[in-house]
Amino acid sequence: MSVPRSVAAHRQAVVELLTGVSADRGKLRLPLLEALGKALAVDVYAPLSLPPFDNSQMDGFAVRSADIPDGGAELRVAEPVPAGAAPAALKPGFAAPIMTGAVIPEGADAVVPIEKATPNAFPDPAAGEAVVVLPSVAPGTYVRDSGSDIGKGELALVAGTRMGPAQLGLLAALGLTTVEVRKPWRVLLVTTGDEVVEPGKELTAGKIFDSNGTLLEASMRQAGLDVVRTGISDDDPSKLLAVLQRHTGPAEDRVDVIVTTGGVSKGAYEVVRQAMANQPVEFLPVAMQPGGPQGLGTVEGVPFLGFPGNPVSCLVSFEMFLRPALSQVLGTPAQRPVLKARLAESLTSPEGKHQVRRGTMGADGTVRMEGGAGSHLVHALARANALVQIPGDVTELAEGDEVEVWML
Amino acid sequence: MSVPRSVAAHRQAVVELLTGVSADRGKLRLPLLEALGKALAVDVYAPLSLPPFDNSQMDGFAVRSADIPDGGAELRVAEPVPAGAAPAALKPGFAAPIMTGAVIPEGADAVVPIEKATPNAFPDPAAGEAVVVLPSVAPGTYVRDSGSDIGKGELALVAGTRMGPAQLGLLAALGLTTVEVRKPWRVLLVTTGDEVVEPGKELTAGKIFDSNGTLLEASMRQAGLDVVRTGISDDDPSKLLAVLQRHTGPAEDRVDVIVTTGGVSKGAYEVVRQAMANQPVEFLPVAMQPGGPQGLGTVEGVPFLGFPGNPVSCLVSFEMFLRPALSQVLGTPAQRPVLKARLAESLTSPEGKHQVRRGTMGADGTVRMEGGAGSHLVHALARANALVQIPGDVTELAEGDEVEVWML
């Protein structure tokens, strides 16, 4: 193996692999709520202004500000304007009771809140004509101008935006009921290893249950990918290659990315390395622990990532390389929130390797480690809610030192 | 209205409402991947140890450490032990080629990595008998002990744990294929207002499209709730109450929580307040902006939350009250990650009110505001990725000041 590649360089290589090789999968028009978590496929322009009309920000009286001199004035009370109504123009000398969100009547240019009126309650319309004393008010006061949030024809959302509740709420406010999103990518996920047994089957001597498949499929689903699973591949390279090639043809079985686990190291039985012998796939060390050995390339033109075989290495490989690359290339999933935290304990880290430890963020802003550095510790991993990033040039950290933490 | 309640006190009131009133909805046994994001219903104990057997942490040679004196020794090479095999016992004077994850043969107690062997490559088993020179090694070196991650019968996951990829991966590693989770709560979501029109319909003068329904349903789905929607309710209180009561009976239409939007303020046409006149529901001001007016209580025993009518107020009400209460009471969704960020601009905030501004976190650790304080600014909201928390006793902040930020 060559000189280990840095984490940043390998992430960039994954970004370039995904950008360069896989074509746009196309668009999908979906009802708003089904688009939750997906990436917008096109720019969306506002078909109307928001607010659609000048409206009141308060419950109060709509007035012509010029009607009220500095010392205040007594005005006649007009017909009330509830939200949703189309009011008549406001005559000079009148004040119209108006509710929050209701249309500012033609002629009115300001709102005096009910609290500042005398009396400070709305008169009963059934009780006949009434008057109200109001203080002076500057034009525009408590008026939400039409188009002040967005004007008709303006860019509302840019292509690539991840559709969360607020983005979908905006499209609804614009009267839209569907949205064009990017079709989710399909990933073929293959776990390998003669020692690996499907959960639920019998566990004979020397075997372990496959946790990588479940762990990575869950991670991929959470990241918005469609996942195609095969059974566990045994250690026959030609069979493994045949499985992958079933999903690289032009037909509908074709996937956008292939991910394997295991078989990328330097042992004597490395099925993934052997299967890829005639494919443009590189196996290389990344200066990271766990998850150091990585495979990267294409199989019949489909981007290929070979993750190592331990569960913690799989999760770290996904979180450090594939997930951020998807965020960058597809616009979804969202980047993991990055926090600064203080270490609840001292730790050591190997020189020259970026170490990714698993930790739990406390409410007090400290992070404590879950389990040691071992990449097989899946119970410890299940207690963690964060990845703790220890750069390659750091070998010792004391309790209280600040570290970067990625929230899972 | 009385003295405004603090944000913390109102959140606590929501927690107590959800804890006290709604009974456990029961459990649901699901295939592992369908449990993603849901909360574990029961404690899970490990049906086997992890690792299930002592195994090698490296590719190398399994040895009896007592066979190798300080200066090293030449040993005869035994049958190789691939991962997944059940090896024969290791005879004294022999070293067995062993792969990462493979069973440590009986008699062996340490592994020497292949890099430290002379020659530093595995001999071809077909080439006949071979020898290898190995340095001395302490007992236990590069051996992962059976049960070192978790022992058989130990608590693997505690009830209430949110099932993410790592937790599901652990259950798979334990050989499990299904898991009992808490049944998701059902929420009835009703948007109100004479001025509000369903997106896709015609927008006449004075009307606006309903964005609250889409925004809150998306938020609730993201938080793992099942959402029941009704159409938009007009401003007839008795009709609204009838709609709610259809979902509070003992039948299968019954929901666990009711959320309405709008009609909780002090205007003349407050349909939710009027509909709740004979229900144990309190309408009160919370010292928060936006989202100050809140309704809280029960309708026929079902917890009820009345949110204000503006989209930003709805989102803030959900994020500040309902979502954290669900996290606390149900174990899911996960708490929002809280960051410290530096303000990219100065701002002012009303005294005595906790202000929740919308912002965008930059890669440089600063946060800039999106839009002003106005609770109708749904386009600005759609550009934001964070809520910026300005406590009630803070009225002015300068550029560079530190604020608490909740990542959306």
Interface residues (C-beta under 8 A of the other chain):
Chain A: L32 L33 L36 G37 A46 L48 L50 P51 P52 F53 Q57 D59 P80 P82 A83 G84 A85 A86 P87 P97 M99 T100 G101 A102 V103 I114 F122 R144 D149 I150 A156 L157 G164 P165 A166 Q167 L168 G169 L170 L171 A172 A173 L174 G175 L176 T177 G193 D194 E195 V196 P199 G200 L203 T204 A205 G206 K207 I208 F209 D210 S211 N212 G213 T214 L215 L216 E217 A218 S219 R221 Q222 D235 S265 K266 G267 A268 Y269 G309 N310 P311 L315 A334 P337 L339 K340 G371 G374 H376 L377 V378 H379 A380 L381 A382 A384 N385 M407 L408
Chain B: L32 L33 L36 G37 A46 L48 L50 P51 P52 F53 Q57 D59 P80 P82 A83 G84 A85 A86 P87 P97 M99 T100 G101 A102 V103 I114 F122 R144 D149 I150 A156 L157 G164 P165 A166 Q167 L168 G169 L170 L171 A172 A173 L174 G175 L176 T177 G193 D194 E195 V196 P199 G200 L203 T204 A205 G206 K207 I208 F209 D210 S211 N212 G213 T214 L215 L216 E217 A218 S219 R221 Q222 D235 S265 K266 G267 A268 Y269 G309 N310 P311 L315 A334 P337 L339 K340 G371 G374 H376 L377 V378 H379 A380 L381 A382 A384 N385 M407 L408
